[in-house]
C-alpha cells in the first residue's frame, strides 16, 4: 500500500500558466521525490498597462512517501 502526501506550491512565469506549472514541478523535484501528479488549484495573472506581464499558478503536488 502506498502512502501519498500533498503539498501546495506557488509558481510564476512571464510566458504562460503551463510554463509556470512546469517550473514548479521541476523545482520541487529537486527536493521532493516520487512525484505522482499535479493539480492546478488556481490560475491568475498580473496586468500592467493593459498587458499580461506574469502568469501565476497555485498547485498541489502529490508524491509517494517512502
N, C-alpha and C positions, 0 to 999 in steps of 0.2 A: 504494500500500500504506500503510495506517495503522499508526502506532506507538502503542501504548497503554501507559499506566503505571497502577499500582495503589498507592494509599496507604491506610493504616489510620487510622481516626478513631474516637474515643470520644465519646459524647454522652449526655445525660441529660434527663429530663423528669419533672415531677410528675403528668403526665396519662396517658401511655401510651408503649409502645415505638414505635408509629407516629409519635407526635409527636416523640420523641427522634430518630428517623430523619430526619424532615422538617427538624428543626432543624440536624442535622449537614450535610445536603445544602445547605440554604440558606446556612449559614455558610461551608462550603467553597467554594461557588460564587462567593463574593466575591473569592477569590484564585486559584481553580482553574477554568480554562475548559474547555469541551468535555467536560463530564461525560457519560458514556455509560450507566453503570449503577452500582447499589449492591448489594452482597452483605452481608447481615446474618450475621456470623460467630457472635456470642454475644449472648444477652439475659440480663439479671439484674435483680434488684430489691432495694431496701433495705426492711427492715421495722422498724417501731418500734411497740411496744405492740400487736402483733397486726395492724397496718395497713400496707399497702404505702405507702411515702412517696416513693419515687423509682424510676423505670424507667430502666435503662441499656442501651445497645447498643454493641457493638463491631462496626464495619462496615468494609468495604473499598469504596473508591470508585475506579472505573475511568474514566480520561479519556484523550482523544486528545492526543498531543504534537504541537505544530506543527513 
